Amino acid sequence: MKKLKKHNPSRIAAGSTRKSVKRYGALFLLPTVLAFIIGFVWPFVWGIYLSFFRFRTLRFTSFTGLDNYKSALSDSAFFRSLGFTSAFTVVSVLVINLVAFFIAYALTRGIRGEGGFRTIFFMPNLIGGIVLGYIWKIILDAVIIEYLGSALALNATYGFWGLVLLVSWQQIGYMMIIYVAGLQNIPGEYVEAARIDGASSWQLLRHITLPSIMPSVTICTFLSLTNGFKLFDQNLALTDGKPFRETEMVALNIYKSFYESTTNMGVGQAKAVIFFIIVVVIALSQLYFTRRKEVQA
Amino acid sequence: MKKFLSIVLALLTLCLLFSGCGGKKDDTGSVYYLNFKPEQDEAWKKLASAYTEETGVEVKVVTAAEGKYEETLTAEIDKSSAPTLFQISGQIALDSWKDYCLDLKDTDVYRELTSDDFAIKDGDAVYGIAYVYEGYGLIVNKKLLEKAGYKVEDITSFAKLREVAESITARKAELGFSAFTSAGLASSSSWRFSGHLANMPLFYEFEADGIKEQPATIKGTYLDNFKALWDLYINNSTIDPATLTSEQNDAAVEFKNGKAVFYQNGTWEYGNIASIGDENIGYLPIYTGVRDEKQGLCCGTENYWAVNKTASEADINATLDFLKWVVTSEKGTKALAEDMGFVSPFKSAKPVDNVLCNIMNDYVEEGRYNVSWAFNHTPNVETWRNGVVSALAAYSAGTGDWEAVKKAFIDGWAEQYKISHQ
């Protein structure tokens, strides 16, 4: 036995690696753990702590208990922004995922120039939100002013659909790539077997394709849902909440109550904590429900 | 080799650690100025390096992006190397920054001020010192006005201004220009109206009611005058009132290219419009019909220096020495007046090469009354102004009514006062 071990270099290597990992593992983890603490844990704890204080800067703070939360919950603009954000998220999740799926479906049929099309559809995602928002503002305003006699800053309905259009344009390409990957991973035997059994293309889509790409659906709905809820740059650049804060989404509302307050930034902080809880609850329940629909390929 | 590498890396880490902590001479102190005006960024940096050359004291100048000063200051002031010199925009800003403002009562720079009107005081203490004095009104293209058959001197009241504007509009096609430049309500221009024009009704109301401090509510006594002015602006302008919110409007360019006679803006705008020629530039008060006789421009400031109380004593002293040098030395006063174009309220200030400033001073010498900057009292100023801008935009486009503007003006004030004082 001893002899065998000596003559098996790979086992020796594996054994010593395991030992090294045991000995030095913590050391190698340290940078990541440190970065995680500095970049996430510490600000997170500090942020929750600060939401109980009245402050303008971090040097001078005074404890006010739940006052910030009371102010936040009595702010009608905050609730209006929550409503607007929810409506926007529902619409954008549906639009983005439906369109992205069908583009992905079309681009896995083997038509000519698929790669080129995928690249083109993906490209808007590479542009930053502020730039995108500003450009779309100019384009949409030109159209709305010319043909509809209004403007983005004057009409919340146009603002809403403008945002949907902008975000769809930006994110459909990204979700499409995920769906394309999912579609390509469907084993050919399934499709072939279904065809031989005489499934129509609708049945094929409904009973073979969709169940097989549920993992992609989970990821895409998760991403578009959280992106929709946390949307900020595009909102700031496209409408800036105009008119009358009617198109203000939650992130922008928090930003404004934080930075536009001349006396107490704690209210913005409290709103951020409330918002965090809402996003976590929604994202986790979405994951739970779509995960249940996933099947093992 | 490995050992050598690890030693080098270890040494490097140590160096980084130490250079992060030490390396600063604490005996002389240094200055860190967080500048507000992006237009003067270059000039401040030049002046700072001139001072360093002369005295050896390090002066760092950082300029916040336009409209982002409060955010930048909030972030910077908590750092261990915080700004030693920053700016506050008026009495209201003292609510936010009082904990950081050094009392400047016994400093040389305060003694150099020509009048206490230019200081932010709280009781005996002096927390802010104005470094630039500005005035806004209606900038006039005299050449175009003469083409339309009028002279600047003719316009002495709101009624007359309206007559001239409407007569120009009636002959717009024939003349080839409009009365007013676009009253743009995109964020790059909306402050001219939600801030500067809105100051007119605020000023007269506060004057009539004897208000000296920020009121919890306002009545909007002179909002009808404000409406008349606004109507005049948008109905005699280069553009359709429905398109005010578009990002494309650029009033300065329209004015420079001779597309309009009147352009509401201030002395700071001189550089942008100087190309029409000094002899063609006129400057009128914004007449409202309330008290047009003897009315002057709207002069004031929202730029006050404040010194960071929480900085080290050496840094505070270095900052005060720097300020004294800026407002008294040949190089400093010259830079303020010539490179930055500031009319500054200091005893040894130099004259400025700016026609708008010269006309502004003429009005003061004529004994006309100053329309001071009542908007400095606005609570949560950004939020309040956004409300007014939205209402003005809807009213102008015909999708909203004037009641909404009144509501944004009066109720918005009360609401923001409550929020900022809770």
Boltz contact constraints between the chains, C-beta under 6 A:
constraints:
  - contact:
      token1: [A, 56]
      token2: [B, 96]
      max_distance: 6.0
  - contact:
      token1: [A, 57]
      token2: [B, 77]
      max_distance: 6.0
  - contact:
      token1: [A, 57]
      token2: [B, 78]
      max_distance: 6.0
  - contact:
      token1: [A, 58]
      token2: [B, 78]
      max_distance: 6.0
  - contact:
      token1: [A, 60]
      token2: [B, 99]
      max_distance: 6.0
  - contact:
      token1: [A, 138]
      token2: [B, 247]
      max_distance: 6.0
  - contact:
      token1: [A, 141]
      token2: [B, 246]
      max_distance: 6.0
  - contact:
      token1: [A, 145]
      token2: [B, 243]
      max_distance: 6.0
  - contact:
      token1: [A, 151]
      token2: [B, 245]
      max_distance: 6.0
  - contact:
      token1: [A, 153]
      token2: [B, 245]
      max_distance: 6.0
  - contact:
      token1: [A, 153]
      token2: [B, 393]
      max_distance: 6.0
  - contact:
      token1: [A, 154]
      token2: [B, 393]
      max_distance: 6.0
  - contact:
      token1: [A, 154]
      token2: [B, 394]
      max_distance: 6.0
  - contact:
      token1: [A, 154]
      token2: [B, 397]
      max_distance: 6.0
  - contact:
      token1: [A, 154]
      token2: [B, 399]
      max_distance: 6.0
  - contact:
      token1: [A, 242]
      token2: [B, 390]
      max_distance: 6.0
  - contact:
      token1: [A, 243]
      token2: [B, 390]
      max_distance: 6.0
  - contact:
      token1: [A, 243]
      token2: [B, 394]
      max_distance: 6.0
  - contact:
      token1: [A, 244]
      token2: [B, 390]
      max_distance: 6.0
  - contact:
      token1: [A, 259]
      token2: [B, 71]
      max_distance: 6.0
  - contact:
      token1: [A, 260]
      token2: [B, 380]
      max_distance: 6.0
  - contact:
      token1: [A, 260]
      token2: [B, 382]
      max_distance: 6.0
  - contact:
      token1: [A, 260]
      token2: [B, 383]
      max_distance: 6.0
  - contact:
      token1: [A, 262]
      token2: [B, 95]
      max_distance: 6.0
  - contact:
      token1: [A, 262]
      token2: [B, 96]
      max_distance: 6.0
  - contact:
      token1: [A, 262]
      token2: [B, 380]
      max_distance: 6.0
  - contact:
      token1: [A, 262]
      token2: [B, 420]
      max_distance: 6.0
  - contact:
      token1: [A, 263]
      token2: [B, 95]
      max_distance: 6.0
  - contact:
      token1: [A, 263]
      token2: [B, 420]
      max_distance: 6.0
